[in-house]
Amino acid sequence: MTQKFSGWRMVCGCFIIMFVIQGGMQTFAVFLPAIVADTPFSLAEISLISSFACLFAFFSNILFGKFLKKIGLKFTVIIGIVCYSVHFYVFAFANSLPVFYAGAILGGFVIGFATVAACSTVLTNWFVEKRAMMISIAFSGSMFGGAIIMYLLGVLIDLYGWRTTYIIQGTVFGLIALIVILFVIIESPDRKGQTPYGVKTTAELTTTTSDYPQDEQGIEVSVARRSPCFFLLLLGLLLVGIATNIENFLPAFWQSLGMSVTGSAKMMAIYAFLAGLAAIVLGKISDKMGAKIYATVTLLLFVVGCLAVYFVGIIATAPMLGAMFLFALGGKKTSNLVPPQMTVFCFGRKDYSLIIGSAQAMLQLGIAISNPIISKLYVVGGDYRLPFSVMAILAVLALLLIQASLHFAPYRPKKIKGEKL
């Protein structure tokens, strides 16, 4: 009897993890007014929580590969899930800034250990054909989750207060994620006696001539880190993180044009759903047209989206939605798709789990340092024209660097049916 392919279950499992974990990590904004109102701390002091989380997400992404190699994927993700619940509990009982910041540090390890790097590793192991689409579907969970969970948490905060809501969030969503990683997720198909989707035998992965030592699945991490491609890709991803984080300033931009706080919150919820749809579109583009076209489309549309969002402003709902969808195709939420796609295209699947952490870390570092950069540009320019313009230029520079990294990519796989190179 033929064993049913389990990869589809991995997609569902990763979707749920991204929905409850990554989606849950995007909800800090809904707590912010209540925390500031209920504590003696200023908005600027509480806002530093996000900066601490992004900074330690950089470090935890670098450590991801080492933990995976030592203790395996399941236990690495479990550590991330435990950090997810505990960091919300720390917030719930915090009465001083150092305690809030300690919770943020734990939150950084959630991002590194239990979200993008982990889920993309699982799906890269399970899929050769349709890989980009499956990763995109799973990652769209974070965008849909961010919108839905934020709404639910807003209701809970009104009913029970922000401290109790943090306890509920850490307990319920942490338990859901723990059940999924324990009983649904399997790191690679060989543990079930299966092969990746689109590959009947390893012979189908035979590579062509290359200047770099490699086998049928890719190159070793030590070789990857010595290649020009690696450094070009990391620098490109750093600029992607800086540029796309302008997304965080959309509510402030709309409010500066006269939109209410409630109105901007509703628009961000709509934007999150649009980003989920954009992620799926990008996955289809990547599978059908390959890495170079994918990178070009996503970053150029982000540039167009930046200009469209700025010039459309809040004049009418329909133009705003169109501009937001263009922006979403390359914005911060969908930028999490770039490191997984580029890593596997440039270096293959062999040591993917050891390379993706570095790639994702650079994206997080860009996000971490972008807030003060964008804020300074706003002060210098007096409005959001300068920030949007500079971020669009950085996106173009990021595109050039990523295209250069693809040109110098050390992995030269044989073309597989259904996969563009």
RABEL-V828951 format. One record per residue. N is the residue number from 1. RES is the residue in three letters. OMEGA is omega in radians with two decimals (* if undefined). D_FIRST is the distance of its C-alpha to the first C-alpha in Angstrom with 1 decimal. Layout:
# RABEL-V828951
n,res,omega,d_first
N,RES,OMEGA,D_FIRST
N,RES,OMEGA,D_FIRST
This chain:
# RABEL-V828951
n,res,omega,d_first
1,MET,-3.12,0.0
2,THR,3.14,3.8
3,GLN,-3.14,6.4
4,LYS,-3.13,9.2
5,PHE,-3.03,12.3
6,SER,-3.07,14.9
7,GLY,3.13,17.9
8,TRP,3.10,19.0
9,ARG,3.11,19.3
10,MET,3.11,21.6
11,VAL,3.13,23.7
12,CYS,-3.14,24.3
13,GLY,3.12,25.1
14,CYS,3.07,27.5
15,PHE,-3.12,29.0
16,ILE,3.14,29.9
17,ILE,3.12,31.3
18,MET,3.13,33.4
19,PHE,-3.01,34.5
20,VAL,-3.09,35.8
21,ILE,-3.13,36.9
22,GLN,3.08,38.1
23,GLY,3.12,39.1
24,GLY,3.14,40.9
25,MET,-3.12,42.7
26,GLN,-2.98,44.2
27,THR,-3.06,46.1
28,PHE,-3.08,49.2
29,ALA,-3.09,51.4
30,VAL,3.11,51.2
31,PHE,-2.95,52.4
32,LEU,-3.13,55.2
33,PRO,-3.12,58.0
34,ALA,3.14,57.5
35,ILE,3.14,57.6
36,VAL,-3.13,60.7
37,ALA,-3.02,62.4
38,ASP,-3.11,61.7
39,THR,-3.14,62.5
40,PRO,-3.03,65.6
41,PHE,-3.11,63.7
42,SER,3.10,64.1
43,LEU,-3.13,61.5
44,ALA,-3.13,61.7
45,GLU,3.14,61.1
46,ILE,-3.13,58.1
47,SER,3.11,56.7
48,LEU,3.09,56.6
49,ILE,3.14,53.5
50,SER,3.14,51.4
51,SER,3.09,53.0
52,PHE,-3.13,52.3
53,ALA,3.14,48.6
54,CYS,-3.14,48.2
55,LEU,-3.12,50.1
56,PHE,2.94,47.9
57,ALA,3.07,44.7
58,PHE,-3.12,46.0
59,PHE,-3.08,46.2
60,SER,3.07,42.9
61,ASN,3.08,41.0
62,ILE,-3.11,42.5
63,LEU,-3.05,41.4
64,PHE,-3.10,37.8
65,GLY,3.14,36.6
66,LYS,3.11,38.5
67,PHE,-3.13,37.1
68,LEU,-3.13,33.5
69,LYS,-3.08,34.0
70,LYS,-2.99,35.7
71,ILE,3.11,33.7
72,GLY,-3.04,30.5
73,LEU,-3.07,29.7
74,LYS,-3.09,29.0
75,PHE,3.07,32.3
76,THR,3.12,34.2
77,VAL,3.11,33.1
78,ILE,3.06,33.9
79,ILE,3.11,37.4
80,GLY,3.14,37.7
81,ILE,3.08,36.7
82,VAL,3.08,39.2
83,CYS,3.12,41.8
84,TYR,-3.11,41.0
85,SER,-3.06,41.8
86,VAL,-3.09,44.7
87,HIS,3.03,46.4
88,PHE,3.08,46.6
89,TYR,3.10,48.0
90,VAL,3.08,50.6
91,PHE,-3.07,51.6
92,ALA,-3.08,51.9
93,PHE,-3.08,54.5
94,ALA,3.05,56.2
95,ASN,3.11,59.9
96,SER,-3.12,60.8
97,LEU,3.11,59.8
98,PRO,3.12,58.6
99,VAL,3.06,56.1
100,PHE,-3.11,54.8
101,TYR,3.06,54.5
102,ALA,3.07,52.7
103,GLY,3.12,50.1
104,ALA,3.10,49.9
105,ILE,3.07,49.1
106,LEU,3.11,46.2
107,GLY,3.08,45.1
108,GLY,3.12,45.1
109,PHE,3.02,42.5
110,VAL,-3.09,40.3
111,ILE,-3.10,40.3
112,GLY,-2.98,39.6
113,PHE,-2.93,37.0
114,ALA,-3.08,34.9
115,THR,-2.94,34.9
116,VAL,-3.07,34.9
117,ALA,-3.09,34.3
118,ALA,-3.08,31.6
119,CYS,3.13,29.6
120,SER,3.07,30.1
121,THR,3.13,28.9
122,VAL,-3.05,25.6
123,LEU,3.05,25.0
124,THR,3.07,26.3
125,ASN,-3.02,23.8
126,TRP,-3.03,20.9
127,PHE,2.91,22.2
128,VAL,2.93,23.9
129,GLU,3.11,23.9
130,LYS,-3.09,25.2
131,ARG,-3.10,26.3
132,ALA,3.13,29.8
133,MET,-3.12,28.7
134,MET,3.08,26.3
135,ILE,-3.14,29.1
136,SER,3.12,31.6
137,ILE,-3.14,29.7
138,ALA,-3.09,29.3
139,PHE,3.08,33.0
140,SER,3.08,34.2
141,GLY,-3.14,33.5
142,SER,-3.10,36.6
143,MET,3.06,38.7
144,PHE,3.13,37.7
145,GLY,3.13,37.8
146,GLY,-3.13,41.3
147,ALA,-3.06,42.6
148,ILE,-3.11,41.1
149,ILE,3.13,41.7
150,MET,3.11,45.3
151,TYR,-3.13,46.1
152,LEU,-3.13,44.8
153,LEU,3.08,46.7
154,GLY,3.09,49.8
155,VAL,-3.12,49.7
156,LEU,3.11,49.2
157,ILE,3.10,52.0
158,ASP,-3.09,54.4
159,LEU,-2.94,53.4
160,TYR,-3.09,53.2
161,GLY,-3.02,54.6
162,TRP,-3.12,53.0
163,ARG,3.11,52.8
164,THR,3.13,50.8
165,THR,3.08,48.6
166,TYR,3.12,47.7
167,ILE,3.11,46.8
168,ILE,-3.13,44.5
169,GLN,-3.13,42.9
170,GLY,-3.08,42.3
171,THR,-3.03,40.9
172,VAL,-3.06,38.6
173,PHE,3.07,37.2
174,GLY,3.13,37.0
175,LEU,3.11,34.9
176,ILE,-3.13,32.5
177,ALA,-3.14,32.0
178,LEU,3.11,31.6
179,ILE,-3.12,28.8
180,VAL,-3.10,26.9
181,ILE,-3.12,27.4
182,LEU,-2.96,26.4
183,PHE,-3.11,23.3
184,VAL,-2.98,22.1
185,ILE,3.00,23.0
186,ILE,-2.95,21.2
187,GLU,-3.08,23.5
188,SER,-3.07,21.2
189,PRO,-3.13,17.6
190,ASP,3.10,17.7
191,ARG,3.04,18.0
192,LYS,-3.11,14.4
193,GLY,-3.12,13.3
194,GLN,3.07,13.4
195,THR,3.13,16.1
196,PRO,3.13,18.7
197,TYR,-3.13,18.4
198,GLY,3.14,19.9
199,VAL,3.11,19.3
200,LYS,3.09,16.8
201,THR,3.14,18.9
202,THR,3.10,22.0
203,ALA,-3.14,24.0
204,GLU,-3.10,24.0
205,LEU,-3.13,26.2
206,THR,-3.07,28.9
207,THR,3.11,32.3
208,THR,-3.10,35.6
209,THR,3.13,39.0
210,SER,3.08,40.3
211,ASP,-3.09,43.4
212,TYR,3.09,41.3
213,PRO,-3.10,39.1
214,GLN,3.05,35.5
215,ASP,-3.01,32.0
216,GLU,-3.08,28.9
217,GLN,3.14,28.6
218,GLY,-3.11,32.3
219,ILE,-3.14,35.4
220,GLU,-3.08,36.5
221,VAL,3.14,38.3
222,SER,3.10,41.5
223,VAL,-3.13,41.6
224,ALA,-3.06,40.9
225,ARG,3.09,43.8
226,ARG,-3.07,46.2
227,SER,3.05,45.5
228,PRO,-3.14,47.8
229,CYS,-3.07,44.8
230,PHE,-3.09,44.2
231,PHE,3.08,47.7
232,LEU,-3.14,48.0
233,LEU,-3.13,44.7
234,LEU,3.12,45.9
235,LEU,3.08,49.3
236,GLY,-3.14,47.8
237,LEU,3.05,45.6
238,LEU,3.13,48.8
239,LEU,3.07,50.5
240,VAL,3.14,47.6
241,GLY,3.13,47.8
242,ILE,-3.03,51.6
243,ALA,-3.01,51.6
244,THR,3.13,48.8
245,ASN,3.00,50.2
246,ILE,3.08,52.9
247,GLU,-3.13,50.4
248,ASN,-3.07,51.7
249,PHE,3.13,55.1
250,LEU,3.12,54.2
251,PRO,3.14,55.4
252,ALA,3.11,58.6
253,PHE,-3.13,59.1
254,TRP,3.13,58.7
255,GLN,3.11,60.9
256,SER,3.11,63.6
257,LEU,3.08,63.7
258,GLY,3.12,64.3
259,MET,3.13,60.9
260,SER,3.08,60.7
261,VAL,3.12,58.6
262,THR,3.13,56.6
263,GLY,3.14,56.2
264,SER,3.09,55.0
265,ALA,3.10,52.4
266,LYS,3.13,51.0
267,MET,3.11,50.9
268,MET,3.07,49.0
269,ALA,3.08,46.4
270,ILE,3.13,46.1
271,TYR,3.14,45.9
272,ALA,3.09,43.0
273,PHE,3.09,41.0
274,LEU,3.12,42.1
275,ALA,3.08,41.0
276,GLY,3.09,37.5
277,LEU,3.13,37.4
278,ALA,3.14,39.0
279,ALA,-3.14,36.3
280,ILE,3.08,33.6
281,VAL,-3.12,35.9
282,LEU,3.09,36.4
283,GLY,3.11,32.7
284,LYS,3.12,32.4
285,ILE,-3.11,35.5
286,SER,-3.14,34.3
287,ASP,-3.03,31.0
288,LYS,-2.96,32.7
289,MET,3.07,36.0
290,GLY,-2.98,35.7
291,ALA,-3.07,37.5
292,LYS,3.12,41.1
293,ILE,3.13,41.0
294,TYR,-3.12,39.2
295,ALA,-3.14,42.0
296,THR,-3.10,44.7
297,VAL,-3.02,43.6
298,THR,-3.08,43.1
299,LEU,3.09,46.4
300,LEU,3.09,48.6
301,LEU,3.04,47.5
302,PHE,3.11,48.4
303,VAL,3.11,51.8
304,VAL,3.14,52.2
305,GLY,3.09,51.0
306,CYS,-3.12,53.6
307,LEU,-3.12,56.3
308,ALA,-3.14,55.1
309,VAL,-3.11,54.9
310,TYR,-3.03,58.3
311,PHE,3.09,60.1
312,VAL,3.13,58.5
313,GLY,-3.13,59.3
314,ILE,-3.02,59.3
315,ILE,-3.12,60.9
316,ALA,-3.05,58.3
317,THR,-3.05,54.8
318,ALA,3.09,53.2
319,PRO,3.11,54.4
320,MET,-3.13,53.5
321,LEU,3.10,49.9
322,GLY,3.12,49.7
323,ALA,3.14,51.2
324,MET,3.14,49.0
325,PHE,3.06,45.8
326,LEU,3.12,47.1
327,PHE,-3.09,48.0
328,ALA,-3.12,44.6
329,LEU,3.08,42.9
330,GLY,-3.05,44.4
331,GLY,-3.05,45.6
332,LYS,-3.08,45.1
333,LYS,-3.13,42.0
334,THR,3.12,40.1
335,SER,3.08,41.7
336,ASN,3.10,39.0
337,LEU,-3.02,36.6
338,VAL,-3.13,38.9
339,PRO,3.11,38.4
340,PRO,-3.09,34.5
341,GLN,-3.09,34.6
342,MET,-3.12,37.5
343,THR,-3.10,36.3
344,VAL,3.10,33.0
345,PHE,-3.05,34.8
346,CYS,-2.98,37.6
347,PHE,3.13,35.9
348,GLY,-3.02,32.1
349,ARG,-2.97,29.3
350,LYS,3.13,30.2
351,ASP,-3.10,32.8
352,TYR,-3.06,32.3
353,SER,3.13,32.5
354,LEU,-3.11,35.8
355,ILE,-3.05,37.4
356,ILE,3.14,36.5
357,GLY,3.12,38.6
358,SER,3.14,41.7
359,ALA,-3.13,41.1
360,GLN,3.13,40.6
361,ALA,-3.14,43.6
362,MET,3.06,45.9
363,LEU,3.14,44.9
364,GLN,3.10,45.8
365,LEU,3.09,49.0
366,GLY,3.10,50.0
367,ILE,-3.07,49.4
368,ALA,-3.06,51.4
369,ILE,-3.04,54.5
370,SER,-3.08,54.5
371,ASN,3.11,56.0
372,PRO,3.12,59.4
373,ILE,-3.12,59.4
374,ILE,3.12,58.8
375,SER,3.13,61.3
376,LYS,3.11,63.9
377,LEU,3.11,63.4
378,TYR,3.14,64.0
379,VAL,-3.12,67.2
380,VAL,-3.08,68.5
381,GLY,3.13,67.7
382,GLY,3.04,68.7
383,ASP,-3.04,65.7
384,TYR,3.13,62.0
385,ARG,-3.11,62.8
386,LEU,3.10,63.0
387,PRO,-3.14,59.8
388,PHE,-3.12,57.8
389,SER,-3.12,59.4
390,VAL,3.14,58.9
391,MET,3.07,55.2
392,ALA,3.11,54.7
393,ILE,3.12,56.4
394,LEU,3.10,54.3
395,ALA,3.09,51.1
396,VAL,3.09,52.4
397,LEU,3.10,53.1
398,ALA,3.12,49.6
399,LEU,3.14,48.1
400,LEU,3.13,50.3
401,LEU,-3.13,49.2
402,ILE,3.08,45.5
403,GLN,3.08,45.8
404,ALA,3.12,47.7
405,SER,3.10,45.0
406,LEU,3.12,42.4
407,HIS,-3.12,44.8
408,PHE,-3.09,45.0
409,ALA,-3.09,41.3
410,PRO,-3.11,40.5
411,TYR,-3.13,36.8
412,ARG,-3.10,36.3
413,PRO,2.97,32.7
414,LYS,3.11,31.6
415,LYS,3.12,30.9
416,ILE,3.13,27.3
417,LYS,3.11,26.3
418,GLY,-3.11,26.9
419,GLU,3.06,29.1
420,LYS,3.14,32.9
421,LEU,*,34.9
